[in-house]
């Protein structure tokens, strides 16, 4: 039976939980997630968790923060002048916002703290610093280009 390996395009169903059991994402009720193993399309720990599975096989993987979204970076937490916010916006802790940088790239931040003259914004990934648990089920394998044998 075929085993998923680097370069294969795979389809998986998954259920992602925090170590306290809280679900943060799941493919339940949706199409399976499709990605190429080893391509960097998913976090390293998830990639490693799918590697070696056979179709129909299930595995639970515990992914430390370092192999998931990394540690919380203090450099990603910044103070932004309150005067730069639109006057109709009432910033509240936990509120997600879309920001853009000098190159025009947009990214999500979350308000971490509201002070009189500044708002503290956190641009870390919401799962940064967290260990994750994924239940993974391999649904399909399509060999990658590197797996093809081309007759001469």
C-alpha angles and dihedrals in degrees: 000000000000118000124206113250141166111301095026120121107228138185118213139175113218145179116204120202138173118237089263089060096255112145113230099172141000138174090219110135091012137085115279118270111260122204143142114254112241095012097107093245091125133030116285096248092053091048090051090047093057094045113100096019122130124216110285093016120128130206136178114217128192109210119195115221090254090063093040122045097330129237124318107273116217087204088067091059111083140168114237121194111255088219088068092064120091109263092237092057114095104198115218132182110267094023112138117223136183114232132180130212131218091277092056094251114145124217137168123254131180125219107246100176138001118214131175096266104013140041117216110225127195116207095177117120107267089243096047112129093019129115111226136208121206129188103206128190119187110224103172144358126207112185113242124237091266089059095057119106110211115201116230 
